[in-house]
Amino acid sequence: MKTQIKQICNKALGGALLSANEIRELFAVSFISEESYHIQWASRCISEKAGLAEIHGQVGVNTSACPCNCRFCSFAAVNGSFKENRVSDLEYIIEQCLQLQDQGANAIYLMATANMNFPDFLNIAGEVRLKLKPESIMIANVRDFDYYEGLALKDAGFTGIYHAIRLGEGKVTRISPGKRLETIQAAKKVGLKVGTCVEPVGPEHSLDELVEKTIIAREIEPVFSGAARRISIPGSNLEQYGMASEASMAHILAVVRLAMGPGVSGNCTHEPNTPGAIAGANLFWAEAGFNPRDTVEKTEVNRGFDIKKCQGIFKEAEYPVLQGPSVFFARD
């Protein structure tokens, strides 16, 4: 093993922040190598110190031909997967949220497309909040918003948000990285906690961009970060690049874990997989409803995993799962 790689891992294990050059050195390691497996072991050590694994549940409440045209998303108008704007029945949304809660989800996410009517989303959230247990944690995965809309999200019962400056932001999307950062800052100002991720990773992304987005994620000071791969959407012009393998993603999420420092509890990967959990991913999502990586209306019958399947993957990885409300979003 290269001494330099071991030294960088030891630095992260000791709680020190890695430099951009050190993060780049870790990313550059071949993902089938002694060095990579040492990086993954170090990542797993840090994640285990952070506590038990968590499984969060997400319900996509609407679909649309979204004008933001994120090329990696099935909702993008340019991809043609969904041609109509439609909001699921409230009864279905509540049913799926309650089912995820009852199965053991540590937090419930409501996800909407960027062009969904914001007051309508808040109304749905309010109804869901009334039905969930008081101790259940609710997270918003929504479009960019300002300070006052952030206050409205908090008033609707949300504890936090998921938001990321995606790989290729502003190039394969019609959203500027600056706008995404403004939203994260607005969320933090109103007291909403932020989860983020280095995503969606594909074979087309350079080491430089992986390093850049990892450092951006760290500077957000999130409750969790991690890495998730891009799922090919049929007809997307990104389909030509194929998808990153689970083996390569295990290496990437491990590097992100080491780069985040000790203040970040969670390390996610998506979609859930055993190599990722072995390499230090301690957060998965179960999904229902509309899904930006799926082309059917109810992802729970297609790509989406349920809580039991996520639990089974963590069990195979010898990673115990938290029972009860999320600790990641409860920590200050």
C-alpha positions in Angstrom: 0.0 0.0 0.0 1.2 3.5 -0.8 2.3 5.2 2.4 0.7 8.5 1.3 -2.8 7.0 1.1 -2.5 5.4 4.5 -1.3 8.8 6.0 -4.3 10.6 4.5 -6.7 8.0 5.9 -5.1 8.3 9.3 -5.4 12.0 9.2 -9.2 11.7 8.5 -9.5 9.0 11.2 -7.9 11.4 13.6 -10.6 14.0 12.9 -8.6 16.5 10.8 -10.0 18.0 7.6 -8.4 16.9 4.4 -7.1 19.4 1.8 -8.3 19.5 -1.8 -5.1 17.8 -3.0 -5.5 15.0 -0.4 -9.1 14.4 -1.4 -8.0 14.3 -5.0 -5.4 11.7 -4.2 -8.0 9.5 -2.6 -10.4 9.8 -5.6 -7.6 9.0 -8.0 -6.9 5.6 -6.4 -8.1 2.6 -8.5 -11.3 1.4 -6.9 -10.2 -2.3 -7.1 -7.0 -2.0 -5.1 -5.5 -2.4 -1.7 -5.6 1.3 -1.2 -9.2 1.6 -2.1 -10.2 -1.1 0.3 -8.2 0.7 3.1 -10.1 3.9 2.2 -13.4 2.0 2.5 -12.4 0.5 5.8 -11.5 3.9 7.2 -14.8 5.3 6.0 -16.7 2.5 7.7 -14.8 3.1 10.9 -15.9 6.8 10.9 -19.5 6.0 10.1 -19.7 3.4 12.8 -18.4 6.0 15.3 -21.2 8.3 14.2 -23.8 5.7 15.3 -26.4 3.4 13.9 -27.5 3.4 10.3 -30.7 5.1 9.3 -33.3 4.5 6.6 -35.4 7.4 5.5 -38.6 7.2 3.4 -39.4 9.5 0.5 -42.7 10.1 -1.2 -42.7 11.9 -4.6 -46.0 13.9 -4.5 -46.1 15.1 -8.2 -44.8 14.8 -11.7 -44.4 17.2 -14.5 -42.6 18.1 -17.7 -40.3 20.2 -15.7 -38.7 23.2 -17.5 -35.5 23.1 -15.4 -34.4 20.3 -17.7 -32.0 18.5 -15.4 -30.8 16.0 -18.0 -30.3 13.2 -15.3 -34.0 13.5 -14.2 -37.0 11.7 -15.5 -39.1 14.8 -14.8 -37.1 16.9 -17.3 -39.3 18.1 -20.1 -36.5 17.4 -22.6 -36.4 13.7 -21.6 -40.1 13.1 -22.3 -40.7 10.5 -19.6 -43.6 12.5 -18.1 -45.6 14.7 -20.3 -48.3 15.9 -17.9 -48.3 17.9 -14.7 -50.1 15.9 -12.0 -50.3 15.8 -8.3 -51.0 12.5 -6.5 -54.2 12.2 -4.5 -53.7 13.4 -0.9 -55.1 10.0 0.4 -52.4 8.1 -1.5 -49.6 10.5 -0.3 -50.7 10.1 3.3 -51.1 6.4 3.0 -47.5 6.0 1.7 -46.1 8.3 4.4 -47.9 6.3 7.1 -46.8 3.0 5.6 -43.1 4.2 5.6 -43.4 5.5 9.1 -45.0 2.2 10.4 -42.3 0.1 8.6 -39.7 2.0 10.6 -38.5 5.0 8.5 -36.4 7.3 10.7 -37.6 10.3 8.7 -40.2 11.0 6.1 -39.4 13.1 3.0 -41.9 14.8 0.7 -40.4 15.5 -2.7 -41.9 17.8 -5.4 -40.7 18.9 -8.8 -39.2 22.4 -9.3 -42.4 23.7 -10.9 -44.9 22.5 -8.4 -47.1 25.2 -6.9 -45.5 26.0 -3.6 -48.7 26.7 -1.6 -50.1 23.4 -2.8 -47.0 21.6 -1.6 -47.3 23.3 1.8 -51.0 22.3 2.1 -50.1 18.7 1.4 -47.3 18.9 4.0 -49.6 20.2 6.6 -52.1 17.4 6.1 -49.3 14.8 6.2 -47.9 16.4 9.4 -51.3 16.0 11.1 -51.3 12.3 10.3 -47.8 11.4 11.3 -46.7 10.7 14.9 -45.6 13.9 16.6 -42.1 12.6 17.0 -41.8 11.7 13.3 -39.3 13.9 11.5 -40.4 15.4 8.2 -37.9 16.6 5.5 -38.6 18.6 2.3 -37.0 17.9 -1.0 -38.2 20.8 -3.1 -37.2 23.6 -5.5 -35.1 26.5 -4.6 -36.7 28.9 -2.2 -36.1 32.2 -0.3 -36.0 33.0 3.4 -39.7 33.5 3.7 -40.6 30.3 1.9 -38.1 28.6 4.2 -40.1 30.0 7.2 -43.2 28.6 5.6 -41.6 25.1 5.3 -40.7 25.2 8.9 -44.2 26.3 9.9 -45.6 23.4 7.9 -43.7 21.0 10.2 -40.5 20.3 8.4 -37.3 19.8 10.4 -34.9 20.0 7.4 -34.4 19.9 3.7 -32.4 17.8 1.2 -30.6 20.1 -1.2 -27.5 19.6 -3.3 -25.3 21.5 -5.8 -25.4 18.6 -8.3 -22.6 17.5 -10.6 -22.9 19.4 -13.8 -25.1 22.1 -12.2 -25.7 24.9 -14.6 -24.5 22.8 -17.6 -26.8 19.8 -17.6 -29.4 21.7 -15.6 -31.0 25.1 -16.1 -30.3 26.0 -12.4 -27.2 28.0 -11.3 -25.0 26.6 -8.5 -25.4 30.0 -6.9 -29.1 29.7 -6.7 -28.8 26.3 -5.0 -26.4 27.7 -2.4 -28.7 30.7 -1.7 -31.5 28.2 -0.9 -29.2 26.3 1.5 -28.2 29.5 3.2 -31.9 30.5 3.5 -32.8 27.1 5.0 -30.1 27.4 7.6 -31.1 31.0 8.5 -34.6 29.8 9.4 -33.4 26.8 11.4 -33.9 24.1 8.9 -31.2 21.4 8.9 -29.6 20.4 5.6 -28.7 17.1 4.2 -26.7 17.0 0.9 -24.8 14.6 -1.3 -22.3 14.5 -4.1 -24.6 13.5 -6.9 -25.5 12.2 -9.5 -22.2 10.6 -10.2 -21.5 9.2 -13.7 -18.5 8.0 -15.6 -18.4 11.4 -17.4 -17.4 13.3 -14.3 -13.8 14.4 -13.8 -11.7 14.1 -10.6 -11.7 17.9 -10.4 -15.5 18.1 -10.3 -15.7 15.4 -7.7 -13.3 17.2 -5.5 -15.1 20.6 -6.1 -18.5 19.2 -5.2 -17.1 17.3 -2.2 -15.7 20.5 -0.7 -18.9 22.4 -1.4 -20.8 19.7 0.4 -18.4 19.9 3.4 -18.7 23.7 3.5 -22.5 23.4 3.8 -21.9 21.8 7.2 -24.7 19.3 6.6 -26.2 16.7 8.9 -25.3 14.1 6.2 -23.5 13.9 2.9 -22.5 11.0 0.8 -22.4 10.0 -2.9 -25.1 8.7 -5.2 -24.8 7.5 -8.8 -26.7 8.8 -11.8 -29.3 6.4 -13.1 -29.7 6.4 -16.8 -33.0 7.8 -18.0 -34.1 6.3 -21.4 -33.8 9.0 -24.1 -31.5 11.3 -22.0 -28.4 12.5 -23.8 -26.5 11.4 -20.6 -27.5 7.8 -21.3 -24.6 7.4 -23.8 -22.1 7.5 -20.9 -23.5 4.5 -19.1 -23.6 4.3 -15.3 -20.9 4.2 -12.6 -20.6 0.7 -11.0 -21.5 -0.1 -7.4 -17.9 -0.9 -6.9 -16.7 2.5 -8.0 -19.4 4.2 -6.0 -18.3 2.4 -2.9 -14.9 3.9 -3.3 -16.3 7.4 -4.1 -18.7 7.5 -1.1 -15.8 6.3 1.1 -13.7 9.2 0.0 -16.5 11.6 0.6 -16.9 10.2 4.1 -13.3 10.8 4.9 -13.4 14.3 3.4 -16.4 15.5 5.4 -14.7 15.5 8.8 -16.1 14.4 12.2 -18.9 16.9 12.3 -21.0 15.2 9.6 -22.9 12.2 11.1 -24.5 10.6 8.0 -23.0 9.2 4.8 -25.6 8.3 2.3 -25.7 6.4 -1.0 -28.4 5.9 -3.5 -29.8 3.6 -4.7 -29.2 1.3 -1.7 -26.6 -1.4 -2.1 -24.5 -3.8 0.0 -21.0 -2.6 -1.2 -21.9 0.9 -0.3 -23.0 -0.1 3.2 -19.8 -2.1 3.7 -17.8 1.0 2.6 -19.4 3.3 5.1 -22.8 4.4 3.8 -25.1 4.6 6.9 -28.1 6.2 5.2 -30.5 4.7 2.6 -33.9 5.8 1.2 -37.0 3.8 0.7 -39.2 5.4 -2.0 -42.8 5.6 -3.1 -44.7 7.8 -5.5 -43.0 9.7 -8.3 -39.2 9.3 -8.6 -36.7 11.3 -10.7 -34.8 8.1 -11.4 -37.8 6.2 -12.5 -40.2 6.4 -15.4 -43.3 4.9 -13.8 -45.8 6.7 -11.6 -45.4 4.5 -8.5 -41.8 3.7 -8.0 -42.6 1.4 -5.2 -43.6 -1.2 -7.8 -40.4 -0.7 -9.9 -37.1 0.9 -8.9 -38.0 2.1 -5.4 -36.9 0.0 -2.4 -39.1 -0.5 0.6 -38.0 -0.3 4.3 -37.7 -4.0 4.6 -35.4 -4.3 1.6 -33.2 -1.5 2.9 -33.0 -3.2 6.3 -32.0 -6.5 4.6 -29.1 -4.8 2.8 -27.8 -3.3 6.1 -28.1 -6.7 7.7 -26.0 -8.2 5.0 -23.4 -5.5 5.6 -23.5 -6.2 9.4 -24.7 -2.7 10.0 -27.3 -2.3 12.8 -30.2 0.1 12.0 -31.6 2.8 14.3 -35.1 2.3 15.7 -37.1 5.6 16.1 -36.7 9.2 14.9 -33.6 10.2 13.0 -30.6 11.0 15.1 -28.9 12.8 12.2 -31.6 15.4 12.1 -31.9 15.6 15.8 -28.3 16.6 16.4 -27.3 20.3 16.5 
